[in-house]
């Protein structure tokens, strides 16, 4: 595997938990891979299947959706909806010939900066192992 | 409404094998309501096929378009301009089975592909779950059954049920389906009409159903 490959990972962070965790990680100078590019959303339930596909189509090597811990969603069920949508897209990716692990769902509480950093680290390693998004470098139609 | 679901991605990929430009057409009617052929579903399916084909090294152009309905010739005419402007290898219809047929008949030189499997006529049970309620048998008799349809909702289509196979109100053929005959009995009981169950229901007139070939309704007062 190409060790120099640095994946670009889009992370959709919910406002009330995982974004706060990412923010806290920065505030306390906790480092996490710069590969993750955070998109701040009101709730993980805001992320729909089309958003995930568009991120991949635009060239993201991986896409993470991070929501509140189960049972703790500020909007009650947003993270459960996100979980189902991620599951739906992962199944679709397999049918499309892409690795399902390019799209992942994680639950991170607002105070858990270490978990955010660990998730970012592990996802970066996993997606680095998968290699670049195969759509990169393909000729356009 | 007519309920459908999109065909499996591998089947769609096989259908568009060798094609380079496709117009994917959604429908704002029934299939939008059941989240199968609305604008978002068109966008998702088009993106999925584009990604899969790009991965195969055989990129495809898929343009997206929505029609108000695909079961009205007036709306199908809206396809004339895009189809004449750009020579698509195929038009993929994300409507019920009516859509691709209307497009095929309106545009003889255009290859038409169905993107959905038309499943049934039904309703929404809850968000994301739909169930069959009507078989379009052509001779509605739900008035005899407390307003419920045993022809469609009884796994055995019994007109003189129940069959004695239900368990705790659930069908023996599918434990996740309610026994409609139990519901019919409860309905008639609440209406004070259980005496209707004493009368044997005569065999159904099937001549008005699809067994007689494709059906047509002519309303002389409306024809032009």
Interface residues (C-beta under 8 A of the other chain):
Chain A: X48 X49 X50 X53 X54 X56 X57 X92 X95 X96 X97 X98 X134 X135 X138 X139 X140 X141
Chain B: X8 X9 X10 X20 X40 X43 X44 X47 X48 X50 X51 X52 X53 X54 X55 X56 X57 X59 X60 X61
